[in-house]
Amino acid sequence: MRLIGLGLAAALLAGCSADTERDEAERNDAGSSTSVPAQVADDARPFEIEEVATFDDPWAMTFLPGSGDLLVTERSGTLYLRDADSGDSVEVDGVPDVAVAGQGGLGDIVTGPTFEDDGTVYLSWVEADGGVSGAVVGRARLETEAGSASLQGLEVVWRQPKVSGNGHFSHRLAVAPDGEHLFVSSGDRQKKSPAQDTSTTLGKIVRLTLDGEPAPGNPLADEGGDAADIWSWGHRNVLGLEHAADGTLWASEMGPEGGDELNLVEAGSNYGWPEASNGSDYGGGEIPDHTDGDGFVAPTASWTPSISPGSLMIYTGDLFADWTGDAFLGALSGEGLVHVDLDGTTAGDDEIFEMGERIRAVEQGPDGAIWLLEDAGSGRLLRLTPA
Ligand SMILES: [Ca+2]
């Protein structure tokens, strides 16, 4: 394990190519140790960028099977449907009231496995009750007519415990390739210790049935209560949750000061927060790094200083033929797109394409193009295609 000194980190961020090469060499020797992604010069990017549209503080997007139309959430509580043919976006009616504060608001949206038959979508948002709040997951049917769209039959299927504060909701959604399970990331709500407490779903990834019930076969099913929802624990703030083509589940996790993580998520595994992290507490309090034999699962890749991964996509297309099977993370403070070479469950080199803005979301389009959403009041929707 190795932490990069601030001097080297600053030099890397300033774009010193010699230091970047040195870091590459060290990382290759050091396996999963924490690192800085290699910077790719703008003129060496293998893609060109098309500006498609803008949204107001967009948070998530998902392409619809069949049509290729795009749903985009805005954190303030608006959902848009963008028509793939015309490029026009319409506001979707029937979105629930959301509590907008801090990191909270309208969150993720994904299509259910039966979407093409019945329009089922799952979405997440923050619900407040007096002085406490928590994420919820709802299910509805997306209905479209010429020029309009709405959510029908909305029902809440899962609730995160409500506590004080407005951070670390996580509330990222992923429907399993088996078509039978819904995974939800549930952040530690900045309370830290609940992540190691298996009687609460804070600081966890949960696995639910499509109706939001604890999925049969979950690792702590015998404990009952909220424990029966839990798939994995020791998580801080998982803002990226995505299955690879082979069915493995990956998560990107915001570390504290440093120690951002890419994790292979497996049933019953403990990812260490807040007992182990390659980062440190804000203000300098040390947290033991991940080490062999500490009882926690170490990240497949981690980054210090922070890149702040706000999203994760595992590329399954062939438009970018060299990237099939690789991981892409939208970096908020890193203001770029991070590419991690994945070979099965092993991470190789990683690199960052600087975009000049905080990147909130990354998705793969129907044709294999890579789409990004900027995290800004007038955040651009960008389409990346081979140069
Ligand atoms: Ca540490």
Residues whose N, C-alpha, C, O or C-beta is under 5 A from the ligand:
A	BS01	CA	S277 N278 G279 S280 I287 P288 D289
